[in-house]
Amino acid sequence: MSTSIVNRLSFLIQNSSRGVLLVGPPGCGKTEQIRAAAVAAGYNLEIFRAALMERVDISGALAPDLERGECRILPLAQLRRLQTATVPTLLFVDDLGQAPGDVQAALMSLWDAGNLSPLVKIWGATNRAQDGAGAIAICEPLKSRFGRAFNMPTPETSGEGAETPVALGSWSELVGSWCDWLTDAHPEAWEIAAWHRSPQLGVAHPVGPVLYNWKKSADPAQRFCDFRNWETVAADWVAGIRDFASVAACIGKGQAAAFLSFVSLLADGSAPEPNDVWLDPDSAPVPTNPATLLLVCARLGASMEAANAPALLRYCDRLPEVFALLCIRDANKARGTRPANRVTQCRAYTAHAMKYSHLLEIA
């Protein structure tokens, strides 16, 4: 899984003397990114689940020394491996914000000189209290043990602004990273990677892929899209579990319906890829199935850049009128934060607007 995010993390693992704290909501891929980065860096990986730990797991267990008439403190097996490590090792302490205060205090001793092998580096991850995932807080002395903190990208995070946390990368980078991983881990579930390599249209779009829209809910039966749930769909897909109810029970009804419709459209074979349209808008296939047309328009609208606007308009001239306008609408919506990239700024749009003026007036 070679992506810029994994490369960035593996570079820090290899070269930075201090650890990194990853911060983000549940199911956004923190642990999987670390697994991939450790492999890329050539490090063994040990994981502490801080929320499940007790102080004895770090400080050690009391064992009586009958000959000397005293008790000794012996490390538990995992800690002993870290103390005696002879190869580069990354200790990843997950769920830090859910750990009790005494466990957090005990974890600080891991940074004490001589406590662990010099070949061990310590990284961590946590949710925020407002995520509603059980995290409360990380005590300031423990937080300061990490040299830097990154915000995990989600569809809502930008990383912009002087006071906002620094994002690990862009959302599109993380989506690409996850698709690469899925292709390696579950090659027989290639349809899922193909779905998510389509333009990410946002959580509200009726036909677009949604990799992540988790939010806290009091209803345990309510399901949302996240990395873990999509991985479940992929594993079950390989096992032949592909019915609507089973998929919807993982990622919700709306996204399940959209994804399964996409799979059926892939089997139809009439939907062109966006690059087909950008390269040859006059010869790219035009589907006749309305559902396929809707998918094509959504993908084209979401993936268009300014340089592709003339090709988009030429292809739209070959579409049924209503679908041509839907495609233009989606393109303008996707470029909403960058008005200069809108289709309406292209010279060819004037002729297009005149051709469909009767529909534009109704709209």
C-alpha positions as CSV (number, residue, x, y, z in Angstrom):
1,M,0.0,0.0,0.0
2,S,2.3,2.7,-1.3
3,T,0.7,6.1,-0.8
4,S,1.9,9.5,0.2
5,I,0.3,9.2,3.6
6,V,1.9,5.8,4.4
7,N,5.2,7.1,3.0
8,R,5.0,10.2,5.2
9,L,4.4,8.0,8.3
10,S,7.1,5.5,7.5
11,F,9.6,8.3,6.9
12,L,8.8,9.6,10.4
13,I,9.0,6.2,11.9
14,Q,12.5,5.7,10.5
15,N,13.9,9.2,11.1
16,S,12.1,11.0,13.9
17,S,13.4,10.6,17.4
18,R,10.0,11.4,19.0
19,G,6.6,9.7,18.5
20,V,3.5,10.8,16.7
21,L,0.0,11.0,18.1
22,L,-2.9,10.3,15.6
23,V,-6.2,11.9,16.4
24,G,-9.5,11.1,14.8
25,P,-13.0,9.7,15.2
26,P,-13.7,5.9,15.3
27,G,-13.2,3.8,12.2
28,C,-11.2,6.4,10.2
29,G,-8.2,4.1,9.6
30,K,-5.7,5.1,12.3
31,T,-4.6,1.6,13.2
32,E,-4.5,0.3,9.6
33,Q,-2.4,3.3,8.5
34,I,0.1,2.5,11.2
35,R,0.2,-1.2,10.3
36,A,1.0,-0.3,6.7
37,A,3.6,2.4,7.7
38,A,5.4,0.0,10.1
39,V,5.7,-2.6,7.3
40,A,7.0,0.0,4.9
41,A,9.5,1.2,7.4
42,G,10.7,-2.3,8.2
43,Y,9.6,-2.2,11.8
44,N,8.0,-4.8,14.0
45,L,4.7,-3.6,15.4
46,E,3.5,-4.1,18.9
47,I,0.0,-2.7,19.9
48,F,-1.2,-1.7,23.4
49,R,-4.9,-1.3,23.7
50,A,-4.8,1.4,26.4
51,A,-8.5,1.2,27.1
52,L,-8.2,-2.5,28.0
53,M,-5.1,-2.1,30.2
54,E,-4.5,-2.0,33.9
55,R,-1.5,-0.3,35.6
56,V,0.1,-3.7,36.3
57,D,0.4,-4.3,32.5
58,I,2.9,-1.4,32.4
59,S,4.5,-1.4,35.9
60,G,4.8,-5.2,36.2
61,A,3.5,-7.9,38.5
62,L,4.8,-8.5,42.1
63,A,6.5,-11.9,42.4
64,P,7.9,-13.2,45.8
65,D,11.6,-13.9,46.0
66,L,11.6,-16.4,48.9
67,E,15.4,-16.7,49.0
68,R,15.8,-13.0,49.6
69,G,12.7,-12.5,51.5
70,E,11.3,-9.8,49.3
71,C,9.1,-9.1,46.3
72,R,10.3,-8.3,42.9
73,I,8.5,-6.6,40.0
74,L,8.5,-8.6,36.8
75,P,7.3,-7.3,33.5
76,L,4.5,-9.0,31.7
77,A,5.4,-10.8,28.4
78,Q,4.6,-8.1,25.9
79,L,6.5,-5.5,27.9
80,R,9.4,-7.9,28.3
81,R,9.6,-8.2,24.5
82,L,9.8,-4.4,24.2
83,Q,12.6,-4.3,26.8
84,T,14.7,-6.9,25.0
85,A,13.9,-6.0,21.4
86,T,16.9,-6.6,19.1
87,V,15.2,-5.3,15.9
88,P,13.5,-1.9,15.1
89,T,10.1,-2.0,16.8
90,L,7.2,0.4,16.8
91,L,5.0,0.4,20.0
92,F,1.6,1.7,19.0
93,V,-0.6,2.7,22.0
94,D,-4.2,2.9,20.8
95,D,-7.3,4.3,22.4
96,L,-5.3,6.5,24.8
97,G,-8.2,8.8,25.6
98,Q,-10.2,5.9,26.9
99,A,-7.5,4.7,29.3
100,P,-8.1,5.4,33.1
101,G,-6.0,8.0,34.7
102,D,-3.7,5.6,36.6
103,V,-3.0,3.7,33.3
104,Q,-2.1,7.0,31.6
105,A,0.2,7.8,34.5
106,A,1.8,4.4,34.3
107,L,2.3,4.7,30.5
108,M,4.5,7.7,30.9
109,S,7.1,5.4,32.5
110,L,7.6,3.8,29.0
111,W,9.6,7.0,28.0
112,D,11.9,6.7,31.0
113,A,15.6,6.1,30.0
114,G,16.4,2.4,30.0
115,N,12.8,1.2,30.4
116,L,12.6,-0.1,26.8
117,S,15.1,-1.2,24.2
118,P,16.7,1.8,22.4
119,L,15.3,0.2,19.2
120,V,11.7,0.8,20.3
121,K,9.8,4.0,19.3
122,I,6.4,4.9,20.8
123,W,3.4,6.2,18.8
124,G,-0.2,6.6,19.8
125,A,-3.8,7.3,18.8
126,T,-6.9,8.6,20.3
127,N,-10.4,9.8,19.7
128,R,-11.6,13.2,21.0
129,A,-14.1,13.5,23.8
130,Q,-16.7,15.1,21.4
131,D,-16.6,12.0,19.2
132,G,-18.8,10.2,21.6
133,A,-16.6,7.0,21.5
134,G,-15.8,6.8,25.2
135,A,-12.7,9.0,25.2
136,I,-12.4,11.5,28.0
137,A,-9.0,13.2,27.8
138,I,-5.3,12.6,27.7
139,C,-3.4,14.0,30.6
140,E,-1.1,16.8,29.5
141,P,2.2,15.2,30.7
142,L,1.4,12.1,28.6
143,K,0.3,14.2,25.6
144,S,3.6,16.1,25.7
145,R,5.6,12.8,25.4
146,F,4.6,12.8,21.7
147,G,6.7,15.0,19.5
148,R,3.9,15.8,17.0
149,A,0.1,15.2,16.5
150,F,-1.8,14.8,13.3
151,N,-5.5,15.0,12.6
152,M,-6.7,12.0,10.6
153,P,-8.4,13.3,7.4
154,T,-12.2,12.8,7.1
155,P,-14.6,14.3,4.5
156,E,-15.2,17.2,6.9
157,T,-11.6,18.1,7.9
158,S,-9.5,20.5,5.9
159,G,-6.4,21.2,8.1
160,E,-6.6,24.9,7.0
161,G,-6.4,27.8,9.4
162,A,-3.8,28.9,11.9
163,E,-5.6,27.3,14.9
164,T,-6.8,24.1,13.4
165,P,-4.9,20.8,13.9
166,V,-2.5,19.7,11.2
167,A,-4.1,17.1,8.9
168,L,-2.1,14.0,8.1
169,G,-3.0,14.4,4.5
170,S,-6.0,15.1,2.3
171,W,-9.2,13.0,2.3
172,S,-8.6,12.0,-1.4
173,E,-5.1,10.7,-0.3
174,L,-6.6,8.6,2.4
175,V,-9.3,7.2,0.1
176,G,-6.6,6.2,-2.4
177,S,-4.6,4.6,0.4
178,W,-7.5,2.6,1.6
179,C,-8.4,1.4,-1.9
180,D,-4.8,0.3,-2.4
181,W,-4.9,-1.6,0.8
182,L,-8.3,-3.2,0.0
183,T,-7.0,-4.3,-3.4
184,D,-4.1,-6.1,-1.7
185,A,-6.1,-7.5,1.2
186,H,-9.2,-8.6,-0.7
187,P,-8.5,-8.7,-4.4
188,E,-11.7,-10.7,-5.1
189,A,-13.7,-7.7,-3.8
190,W,-12.4,-5.4,-6.5
191,E,-15.8,-3.9,-7.1
192,I,-15.6,-2.2,-3.7
193,A,-12.3,-0.6,-4.6
194,A,-13.7,0.4,-8.0
195,W,-16.7,2.0,-6.2
196,H,-14.5,4.1,-3.9
197,R,-12.1,5.1,-6.7
198,S,-15.1,6.8,-8.3
199,P,-15.3,10.5,-7.2
200,Q,-16.2,10.9,-3.6
201,L,-19.4,12.9,-3.9
202,G,-20.0,13.6,-0.3
203,V,-22.2,12.0,2.3
204,A,-25.5,13.5,1.0
205,H,-25.2,12.5,-2.7
206,P,-27.8,9.8,-3.6
207,V,-25.6,7.7,-5.9
208,G,-22.0,8.5,-4.9
209,P,-19.6,6.4,-2.8
210,V,-19.3,7.2,0.8
211,L,-16.3,5.7,2.6
212,Y,-16.8,7.5,5.9
213,N,-19.9,9.2,7.4
214,W,-19.7,7.9,11.0
215,K,-21.5,9.9,13.7
216,K,-22.5,9.1,17.2
217,S,-26.0,7.7,17.6
218,A,-28.0,6.4,20.5
219,D,-29.5,3.7,18.3
220,P,-27.3,0.6,18.2
221,A,-29.0,-0.6,15.1
222,Q,-28.1,2.5,13.1
223,R,-25.2,1.8,10.8
224,F,-22.8,4.2,9.1
225,C,-20.0,3.9,6.7
226,D,-16.5,3.7,8.0
227,F,-13.3,1.8,7.3
228,R,-14.1,-1.1,9.5
229,N,-17.6,-1.6,8.2
230,W,-16.5,-1.4,4.6
231,E,-13.8,-4.0,5.4
232,T,-16.5,-6.3,6.7
233,V,-18.4,-5.8,3.5
234,A,-15.3,-6.7,1.5
235,A,-14.5,-9.9,3.6
236,D,-18.2,-11.0,3.3
237,W,-18.2,-10.2,-0.4
238,V,-15.4,-12.6,-1.0
239,A,-17.3,-15.2,1.1
240,G,-20.4,-14.8,-1.2
241,I,-22.5,-12.7,1.2
242,R,-23.8,-10.1,-1.3
243,D,-27.5,-9.7,-0.5
244,F,-28.9,-6.2,0.2
245,A,-29.9,-6.9,3.8
246,S,-26.4,-8.2,4.8
247,V,-24.6,-5.3,3.1
248,A,-27.1,-2.7,4.5
249,A,-26.6,-4.1,8.0
250,C,-22.9,-3.0,7.7
251,I,-23.1,0.4,6.0
252,G,-26.7,1.5,6.0
253,K,-29.5,1.1,3.4
254,G,-28.7,4.2,1.3
255,Q,-25.1,3.4,0.6
256,A,-25.8,-0.4,0.2
257,A,-28.4,0.4,-2.4
258,A,-26.0,2.7,-4.3
259,F,-23.1,0.3,-4.2
260,L,-25.1,-2.7,-5.3
261,S,-26.6,-0.6,-8.1
262,F,-23.1,0.3,-9.1
263,V,-22.1,-3.4,-9.2
264,S,-25.0,-4.2,-11.5
265,L,-24.1,-1.2,-13.8
266,L,-20.5,-2.5,-13.9
267,A,-21.9,-5.8,-15.1
268,D,-23.9,-4.0,-17.8
269,G,-20.6,-2.7,-19.2
270,S,-22.0,0.4,-20.9
271,A,-20.8,3.1,-18.5
272,P,-17.7,5.0,-19.7
273,E,-14.9,5.9,-17.2
274,P,-14.4,9.7,-16.8
275,N,-11.0,9.5,-18.5
276,D,-12.7,8.0,-21.6
277,V,-14.8,11.1,-21.8
278,W,-12.0,13.5,-21.2
279,L,-9.9,11.9,-23.9
280,D,-12.6,11.4,-26.6
281,P,-15.9,13.0,-25.7
282,D,-17.3,12.5,-29.2
283,S,-16.8,8.7,-29.2
284,A,-17.2,7.8,-25.5
285,P,-20.2,5.5,-25.0
286,V,-23.5,7.0,-24.1
287,P,-25.6,4.5,-22.0
288,T,-29.3,4.1,-22.7
289,N,-30.2,2.8,-19.2
290,P,-31.4,5.8,-17.1
291,A,-29.8,4.4,-14.0
292,T,-26.4,4.1,-15.8
293,L,-26.8,7.6,-17.2
294,L,-27.4,8.9,-13.7
295,L,-24.2,7.2,-12.5
296,V,-22.2,8.5,-15.4
297,C,-23.4,12.1,-14.9
298,A,-22.6,12.0,-11.1
299,R,-19.1,10.6,-11.7
300,L,-18.3,13.1,-14.5
301,G,-19.6,16.1,-12.5
302,A,-17.6,15.2,-9.4
303,S,-14.3,14.5,-11.2
304,M,-14.3,17.4,-13.7
305,E,-11.5,20.0,-13.5
306,A,-11.3,23.2,-15.4
307,A,-9.2,21.7,-18.3
308,N,-11.9,19.1,-18.8
309,A,-14.8,21.5,-19.0
310,P,-14.9,21.7,-22.9
311,A,-14.8,17.9,-23.1
312,L,-17.6,17.6,-20.5
313,L,-19.8,20.0,-22.5
314,R,-19.2,18.2,-25.8
315,Y,-20.2,14.9,-24.2
316,C,-23.2,16.5,-22.6
317,D,-24.4,17.6,-26.0
318,R,-24.8,13.8,-26.8
319,L,-26.8,13.1,-23.6
320,P,-30.6,13.4,-23.2
321,E,-31.3,17.0,-22.1
322,V,-32.3,16.3,-18.5
323,F,-29.1,14.2,-17.9
324,A,-26.9,16.9,-19.6
325,L,-28.3,19.5,-17.1
326,L,-27.8,17.1,-14.2
327,C,-24.2,16.6,-15.2
328,I,-23.6,20.4,-15.4
329,R,-25.3,20.9,-12.1
330,D,-23.1,18.3,-10.3
331,A,-20.0,19.7,-11.9
332,N,-20.8,23.2,-10.6
333,K,-21.7,21.9,-7.2
334,A,-18.5,20.0,-6.9
335,R,-16.5,23.1,-7.9
336,G,-18.5,25.3,-5.6
337,T,-15.4,26.4,-3.5
338,R,-13.5,27.2,-6.7
339,P,-15.7,29.3,-8.9
340,A,-13.0,29.7,-11.6
341,N,-13.2,25.9,-12.2
342,R,-17.0,25.9,-12.8
343,V,-18.3,24.8,-16.2
344,T,-20.2,28.1,-16.5
345,Q,-16.8,29.9,-16.8
346,C,-16.0,27.9,-20.0
347,R,-16.7,29.7,-23.3
348,A,-18.4,26.7,-24.7
349,Y,-21.0,27.0,-22.0
350,T,-22.7,30.0,-23.7
351,A,-23.7,27.9,-26.6
352,H,-24.8,25.1,-24.3
353,A,-27.0,27.4,-22.2
354,M,-28.6,28.8,-25.4
355,K,-29.4,25.3,-26.6
356,Y,-31.1,24.3,-23.3
357,S,-32.5,27.7,-22.4
358,H,-36.0,26.3,-22.2
359,L,-35.0,23.9,-19.5
360,L,-32.8,26.3,-17.7
361,E,-35.7,28.7,-17.4
362,I,-37.9,26.0,-15.9
363,A,-35.1,25.0,-13.4
